[in-house]
Amino acid sequence: MSLSHGNAPRPSGGARMARTAGMLALFTLLSRLLGLVRDMGMAWMVGCGPVADALVAALRLPHLLRRLLGEGSLSMTLTAWLVRHDVAQGQGDPLPALASGLFRRLVLVLGGLVLLGMLAAPQLLAFLAPALSPEALAEGSSLLRLCLPYVLLAGMAALGMAVLHCREVFWLPALSPVIFNVVVISAMLAGWLAGGTEAVPAALAAGMSAGGLAQWLAQWGYARHVFPATAMERPAAAPSGRELWGCLGRLPLGLLGAAAPQLVMLAAMGLAVGSQIAGLYYAERLLELPLGLIGACLGMASLPRLSRLAGEKDFAAFRRDMALALRWATLLSLPAAAGLWAVGPCLVDVLLHHGEFDATGVRQVTLALWAYLPCLPACAVSRCLLAGCNALGDVRLTALSSLLAVVFTLAGGAWLLHSMARDIYFCLPAAAASAALWGQTVWLWRGLRRRLRPLLPAPTLLDGIACLRHVLAAGAAAAGALIVLRLCGMVCPLQELLSVMPVLLPGLPAMVGLALSIGAGCCAWGSALVLLGDADTRMLAHKLRTKLQGDSRS
């Protein structure tokens, strides 16, 4: 059986992408909210001191590999390769044999890396976080050994995700991070109930490995349901061991390209001094919610179709789908960045200012969050560009762009730390990361255009007028959120400028005021798009209205 489902007519690229992205966004929202709960509990129980620095440094590498292996980057690379292989095959179903062969080889490779990491845990941690004190380094090394098995388990789960994506099964891979967060939160609570706050770091580290095990069992359990036992037998046209090792040999380049945001933020943490490590971590985690909802969902939703269109040499449809994904990325990411700038101080105070987390930590995280915000649109756009590059098989371009972004972060961050005042040190590594990710986005855009130019007469990918409308609507979203925050008497940017406005709702609970400001920003954004006549907004509104009318009739 081929992945193309016979000769049945395919839905339009926009309709399919909207459906898939919407479903992925729903599960991603649930996952990010659970991740926020996990990080809030970590902040309340561990705080922002030396213990938190040791824990964050220990979890940093597994968290990076979780995003690479367990949340899309590895599965993105594998999905594109598997779909292109299926199109080239033309007949038969090589996917079960591919999955089985790759599984065995991944176990060998990742298992060996995990053993090496456990043996060299102190040296590895000292390289990742050189600012740690000797006591924190010793504590962090023990925690790192507890969570390193997650790498092996997440890699096997990622292969299961890629196989399911090839079968256009998206719900379970999207649910996988939810399963992970539920297991980690349960482990954290169990450690707190059993041994108090002192037991929380070890419980969190062990919970990561347990979460990886749950992800693996879920993905491969369903994959065995998709493929009967007879399908796993080696067919006559099964790929050779050389082809399978060749696929694995290409994975590092694909992973390097897809992991640019994580690698850049890891480089930013390497530049951190003192207690900046935990502050940068919490700011990054707050950024993950909109970033996962927008960039990751659009990139993954568009990847299988783009890969199939590239394999079929239908580059006109490829360009249309690519341009649509990029427009939606700017449509959604720009207001998210503007809104986070407006509600950032209040959001950090409401979510994290509890228990061991004091006002100094709130200021550090707010500054770091503001410095990270410019990279949100860049990451959303680059994720769609990465999907296009992977669909065309150009992993060298993506890998080179990621490598240059990391180098720029380290060089630019070191220059900023040397040149700027110490009272803003907390935001300088994040500012360097944002600039580097914008550089990577421009590099990918130019490279993809060069790649398409011989195939299309005018490979236009970005609509400048649409982007301008999206910028104006994002400004309206920020203004709406700021006005409501001022009316509620809550902390916000431009406090002195807005002081001419009266406080009409004093004493309102902070969580209620925050929710009202977010709602006002969304309403202002939508109203601005309608007034500006944005075509994509009209299309999405029409699809939603048609869907609701169909549901009401049924």
C-alpha positions in Angstrom: 0.0 0.0 0.0 1.4 3.4 -1.0 1.2 6.4 1.2 -0.7 8.4 -1.5 -4.0 6.6 -0.9 -4.6 5.6 -4.5 -6.2 8.0 -6.9 -8.5 9.7 -4.6 -8.7 13.5 -5.0 -6.7 15.4 -2.5 -8.1 18.4 -0.6 -6.6 21.8 -1.4 -3.3 22.6 0.3 -4.9 25.4 2.3 -7.8 23.4 3.5 -5.6 20.4 4.5 -3.0 22.6 6.1 -5.6 24.5 8.1 -7.2 21.4 9.4 -4.0 19.7 10.4 -2.5 22.9 11.9 -5.6 23.5 13.9 -5.6 20.0 15.3 -1.8 20.2 16.1 -2.3 23.6 17.7 -5.0 22.2 20.0 -2.8 19.4 21.3 0.3 21.7 21.4 -1.7 24.2 23.5 -2.5 21.5 26.0 1.1 20.4 26.0 2.5 23.9 26.5 0.0 24.6 29.3 1.1 21.5 31.0 4.7 22.5 30.4 3.9 25.8 32.0 2.4 24.1 35.0 5.6 22.0 35.2 7.9 25.0 35.1 5.7 27.0 37.6 6.0 24.1 40.0 9.7 24.0 39.5 10.0 27.7 40.1 7.9 27.6 43.2 9.7 24.6 44.7 13.3 25.3 43.6 13.4 29.0 43.1 16.1 30.9 41.1 19.3 30.2 43.1 22.3 27.9 42.8 20.1 24.7 43.1 17.9 25.9 40.3 21.0 26.7 38.2 22.3 23.1 38.7 18.9 21.6 37.8 18.4 23.8 34.8 21.9 23.1 33.5 21.4 19.3 34.0 18.0 19.4 32.2 19.2 21.7 29.4 20.7 18.9 27.2 17.8 16.5 27.7 15.4 19.3 27.0 17.3 20.2 23.8 17.2 16.6 22.8 13.6 16.3 23.7 12.7 19.0 21.2 15.1 17.5 18.6 14.0 13.9 19.1 10.6 13.9 20.8 8.9 17.0 19.5 9.4 17.3 15.8 12.9 18.0 14.5 14.0 14.4 14.0 10.6 13.4 12.8 10.6 16.3 10.4 13.8 15.1 8.8 12.7 11.4 8.7 9.2 12.3 7.4 10.5 14.2 4.4 13.0 11.4 3.6 10.4 8.6 4.0 7.8 10.4 1.8 10.3 11.1 -0.9 11.4 7.4 -0.8 7.7 6.3 -1.1 7.1 8.6 -4.2 10.3 7.3 -5.8 9.3 3.7 -5.1 6.0 4.1 -6.9 4.6 0.8 -5.8 4.8 -1.6 -2.9 5.1 -0.4 0.7 8.7 -0.1 2.0 7.7 1.9 5.1 7.5 -1.0 7.6 10.9 -2.5 6.6 12.4 1.0 6.8 10.9 1.6 10.2 12.2 -1.7 11.5 15.7 -1.3 10.1 16.0 2.3 11.3 14.8 1.3 14.8 17.6 -1.2 15.3 20.2 1.2 14.2 18.9 4.1 16.3 19.1 1.9 19.4 22.7 1.1 18.7 23.7 4.8 18.0 21.7 6.5 20.7 22.4 3.8 23.3 26.1 4.3 22.8 25.8 8.1 23.1 23.8 7.7 26.3 26.5 5.5 27.9 29.3 8.0 26.9 27.2 10.9 28.3 26.8 9.1 31.6 30.6 8.5 31.9 31.5 12.0 30.9 28.7 13.8 32.7 30.8 16.3 34.7 32.9 17.3 31.6 29.7 17.6 29.5 27.9 19.8 32.1 31.0 22.0 32.5 31.0 22.6 28.7 27.3 23.4 28.6 27.3 25.7 31.6 30.8 26.9 32.4 29.5 29.5 35.0 28.4 26.8 37.5 30.1 26.6 40.8 31.9 23.4 41.8 29.1 22.4 44.2 26.4 23.0 41.5 28.5 21.1 39.0 28.6 18.1 41.2 24.9 18.2 41.9 24.1 18.8 38.2 26.2 15.8 37.1 24.2 13.4 39.2 21.0 14.9 37.9 22.2 14.7 34.3 22.9 10.9 34.7 19.3 10.4 35.9 17.7 12.0 32.8 20.1 11.0 30.0 18.2 7.7 29.3 15.5 9.9 27.9 17.7 10.5 24.8 17.5 6.9 23.7 13.7 6.6 24.5 12.9 9.9 22.7 14.8 8.9 19.6 12.8 5.7 19.3 9.6 7.6 19.9 10.6 10.1 17.2 10.9 7.4 14.6 7.4 6.2 15.5 6.2 9.8 15.0 7.7 10.0 11.6 6.1 6.8 10.5 2.7 8.0 11.7 3.2 11.3 10.0 3.8 9.4 6.7 0.5 7.7 7.2 -1.0 11.2 7.9 -1.7 10.3 11.5 -1.0 13.5 13.4 -3.1 13.3 16.5 -0.9 10.8 18.5 2.5 12.5 17.7 0.9 15.8 18.8 -0.4 14.1 21.9 3.1 12.7 22.8 4.4 15.9 24.5 1.2 15.9 26.6 2.0 12.4 27.8 5.5 13.4 28.6 4.4 16.5 30.7 1.8 14.5 32.6 4.5 11.9 33.6 7.0 14.6 34.6 4.5 16.5 36.7 3.4 13.4 38.4 7.1 12.5 39.2 7.7 16.0 40.5 4.6 15.9 42.8 5.6 12.4 44.0 9.1 13.6 44.9 7.7 16.6 46.8 5.2 14.5 48.7 7.9 12.0 49.6 10.9 14.2 50.5 9.9 17.8 50.3 11.5 20.4 48.1 14.9 18.8 48.4 13.7 15.8 46.5 12.2 17.7 43.6 15.3 18.1 41.5 16.0 14.3 41.4 12.4 13.6 40.9 12.2 15.9 37.9 15.4 14.4 36.4 14.1 10.8 36.8 10.6 11.9 35.5 12.2 12.9 32.2 13.3 9.4 31.5 10.0 8.0 32.6 8.2 10.4 30.3 10.4 9.3 27.4 9.4 5.7 28.1 5.7 6.6 28.0 6.2 8.4 24.7 8.0 5.4 23.2 5.3 2.9 24.3 2.5 5.1 22.9 4.1 5.7 19.5 5.2 2.2 18.8 2.1 0.7 20.3 0.0 2.5 17.8 2.5 1.9 14.9 2.1 -1.8 15.5 -1.7 -1.3 15.2 -1.2 0.6 11.9 1.2 -2.1 10.5 0.1 -5.7 11.1 2.7 -8.2 12.1 2.9 -9.6 8.5 3.7 -6.1 7.2 6.9 -6.0 9.2 8.4 -8.9 7.3 11.1 -8.0 4.9 9.7 -7.5 1.4 11.5 -8.2 -1.8 12.2 -4.5 -2.4 13.3 -3.8 1.2 16.1 -1.2 1.6 19.6 -2.4 2.1 21.6 -1.9 5.2 23.7 0.7 3.3 20.6 2.7 2.4 19.5 2.6 6.1 22.8 3.7 7.4 22.9 6.4 4.7 19.6 7.7 6.0 21.0 7.9 9.5 24.1 9.5 8.2 22.0 12.4 6.9 20.1 12.9 10.1 22.8 15.0 11.9 22.6 17.6 9.1 18.8 17.6 9.2 18.8 17.8 13.0 21.3 20.6 13.0 19.2 22.7 10.6 15.9 22.0 12.4 17.4 22.6 15.9 18.6 26.2 15.3 16.3 27.8 17.9 17.3 25.3 20.6 21.0 25.4 19.7 21.0 29.2 19.7 19.3 29.4 23.0 21.7 26.8 24.4 24.6 29.1 23.2 22.9 32.0 24.9 22.8 30.0 28.2 26.5 29.3 27.7 27.1 33.0 27.8 25.1 33.5 31.0 26.9 34.5 34.2 25.8 34.0 37.8 22.1 33.4 38.2 21.2 34.3 34.6 21.0 30.6 33.7 17.6 30.0 35.4 16.3 33.4 34.3 17.0 32.7 30.6 15.4 29.2 31.0 12.1 30.5 32.4 12.0 33.3 29.7 12.5 30.7 27.0 9.8 28.5 28.5 7.3 31.3 28.4 8.2 31.8 24.7 7.6 28.2 23.9 3.8 28.4 24.2 3.3 30.8 21.2 6.3 29.4 19.3 5.0 25.8 19.5 1.5 26.8 18.5 2.6 28.8 15.5 5.9 27.7 14.0 6.0 24.0 14.9 2.4 23.4 13.9 2.6 25.1 10.5 5.9 23.5 9.7 4.8 20.0 10.5 1.3 20.5 8.9 2.9 21.6 5.6 5.8 19.1 5.5 4.2 15.9 4.2 2.3 17.7 1.4 5.4 19.8 0.5 7.5 16.6 0.4 5.0 14.9 -1.9 4.7 17.9 -4.2 8.5 18.1 -4.5 8.7 14.4 -5.2 6.1 14.7 -7.9 7.9 17.8 -9.4 4.7 20.0 -9.0 6.6 23.1 -8.0 3.8 25.5 -8.8 1.7 24.0 -6.1 4.8 23.8 -3.9 5.3 27.5 -4.2 1.6 28.3 -3.5 1.6 26.1 -0.3 4.9 27.5 0.8 3.7 31.1 0.4 0.5 30.3 2.3 2.4 28.8 5.2 4.7 31.8 5.4 1.8 34.3 5.4 0.1 32.4 8.2 3.3 32.4 10.1 3.5 36.2 10.1 -0.2 36.5 10.6 0.0 34.6 13.9 3.5 35.2 15.2 3.6 39.0 15.0 0.6 39.6 17.3 1.9 36.9 19.7 5.2 38.8 20.0 3.5 42.2 20.4 1.1 40.8 23.0 3.8 39.1 25.0 5.7 42.4 25.1 2.7 44.2 26.5 1.7 41.6 29.1 5.2 40.2 29.8 5.8 41.9 33.2 2.4 41.0 34.5 2.6 37.5 33.1 5.9 36.8 34.8 4.7 38.3 38.1 1.5 36.3 38.1 2.9 32.9 37.0 6.3 32.8 38.8 6.3 35.3 41.7 5.6 32.7 44.4 7.5 30.7 47.1 11.2 30.9 46.5 10.9 33.1 43.4 11.4 36.7 44.4 11.1 40.1 42.8 14.7 40.0 41.5 13.9 36.8 39.6 10.8 38.5 38.1 12.9 41.4 36.8 15.5 39.0 35.3 13.0 36.9 33.5 11.1 39.9 32.2 14.2 41.4 30.7 15.2 38.1 29.1 11.7 37.5 27.8 11.6 41.0 26.1 15.0 40.3 24.5 13.8 36.9 23.2 10.6 38.3 21.7 12.0 39.5 18.4 13.0 35.9 17.6 9.4 34.6 17.8 8.4 35.7 14.3 11.8 34.6 13.0 11.4 31.1 14.4 7.9 30.8 13.1 8.9 31.8 9.6 12.1 29.8 9.6 10.2 26.7 10.7 8.1 26.9 7.5 11.2 27.6 5.4 12.8 24.5 7.0 9.9 22.4 6.0 10.4 23.6 2.4 14.1 22.9 2.4 13.6 19.4 3.9 10.9 18.7 1.3 13.4 19.5 -1.4 16.1 17.4 0.3 18.4 20.4 0.9 19.6 19.6 4.4 23.1 21.2 3.8 21.5 24.7 3.5 19.6 24.2 6.8 22.6 22.8 8.6 24.8 25.7 7.5 22.3 28.3 8.5 22.0 26.8 12.0 25.7 26.6 12.4 26.2 30.2 11.4 23.4 31.3 13.8 25.1 29.6 16.7 28.5 31.2 15.8 26.8 34.6 15.6 25.1 34.2 18.9 28.4 33.4 20.7 30.4 36.1 19.0 27.6 38.8 19.2 26.7 37.9 22.8 30.3 38.0 23.9 30.7 41.5 22.3 27.5 42.7 23.9 28.5 41.5 27.3 31.9 43.2 27.0 30.4 46.5 25.7 27.1 47.0 27.5 26.3 48.0 31.1 26.1 45.3 33.8 22.6 46.2 34.9 21.2 44.8 31.6 23.4 41.7 31.5 20.3 39.5 31.9 19.0 40.3 28.5 22.1 40.5 26.4 22.6 36.7 25.6 18.9 36.6 24.6 19.3 39.7 22.4 22.2 38.1 20.6 20.1 34.9 20.1 17.2 36.9 18.6 19.5 38.7 16.1 21.1 35.4 15.1 17.8 33.7 14.5 16.7 36.6 12.2 19.9 36.1 10.3 19.2 32.4 9.9 15.7 33.2 8.6 17.0 35.6 6.0 19.6 33.0 4.9 17.0 30.3 4.6 14.6 32.5 2.6 17.3 33.6 0.1 18.6 30.0 -0.2 15.1 28.6 -0.8 14.5 31.2 -3.5 17.7 30.3 -5.2 16.8 26.6 -5.1 13.4 27.3 -6.7 14.5 29.9 -9.3 15.6 27.3 -11.9 12.3 25.5 -11.4 9.9 28.5 -11.5 9.9 31.7 -13.5 9.2 33.9 -10.4 9.6 32.1 -7.1 8.0 34.8 -4.9 7.5 33.5 -1.4 6.6 36.6 0.7 3.8 39.1 0.2 5.1 42.5 1.4 1.6 44.1 1.6 0.2 41.2 3.6 3.2 41.4 6.0 2.5 45.2 6.5 -1.1 44.5 7.3 0.1 41.9 9.8 2.5 44.4 11.5 -0.3 47.0 11.8 -2.6 44.4 13.3 0.1 43.3 15.8 0.5 46.9 16.9 -3.3 47.1 17.5 -3.1 43.9 19.6 -0.3 45.4 21.8 -2.3 48.7 22.2 -5.4 46.8 23.3 -3.6 44.8 25.9 -1.8 47.8 27.3 -5.0 49.9 27.6 -6.8 47.2 29.6 -3.7 46.6 31.9 -3.7 50.4 32.6 -7.4 50.4 33.3 -6.9 47.6 35.8 -4.0 49.4 37.5 -1.6 46.6 36.7 2.1 46.8 35.8 2.8 47.2 32.1 5.4 48.7 29.7 5.0 52.5 29.0 3.7 53.0 32.5 4.5 56.7 32.6 3.1 57.4 29.1 -0.2 55.7 30.1 -0.5 57.4 33.4 -2.9 60.0 31.9 -5.5 57.2 31.7 -7.6 56.7 34.9 -7.6 53.4 36.7 -11.2 52.2 36.5 -10.9 48.7 38.0 -8.5 48.9 41.0 -8.2 45.8 43.2 -9.1 43.4 40.4 -7.4 40.0 40.8 -4.2 39.9 38.8 -5.2 36.7 36.9 -8.5 38.2 35.9 -6.8 41.4 34.7 -4.3 39.4 32.7 -7.0 37.4 31.1 -8.9 40.6 30.2 -5.9 42.2 28.7 -5.1 39.1 26.5 -8.7 39.0 25.4 -8.7 42.8 24.5 -5.5 42.3 22.5 -7.0 39.4 20.5 -10.1 41.5 19.8 -8.1 44.5 18.7 -5.9 42.3 16.5 -8.9 40.6 14.8 -10.7 44.0 14.3 -7.7 45.5 12.7 -7.3 42.6 10.3 -11.0 43.0 9.3 -10.7 46.7 8.8 -7.5 46.3 6.7 -9.2 43.7 4.5 -6.8 40.8 5.1 -7.6 38.0 2.6 -6.2 35.2 4.8 -8.4 36.3 7.7 -11.5 36.3 5.5 -10.6 32.8 4.2 -10.1 31.4 7.7 -13.3 33.1 9.0 -15.3 31.7 6.0 -14.0 28.2 6.7 -14.8 28.5 10.4 -18.3 29.8 9.6 -19.0 27.0 7.2 -17.8 24.5 9.7 -20.0 25.9 12.5 -23.0 26.0 10.2 -22.4 22.4 9.1 -22.2 21.3 12.8 -25.4 23.1 13.7 -27.4 21.5 10.8 -26.1 18.0 11.9 
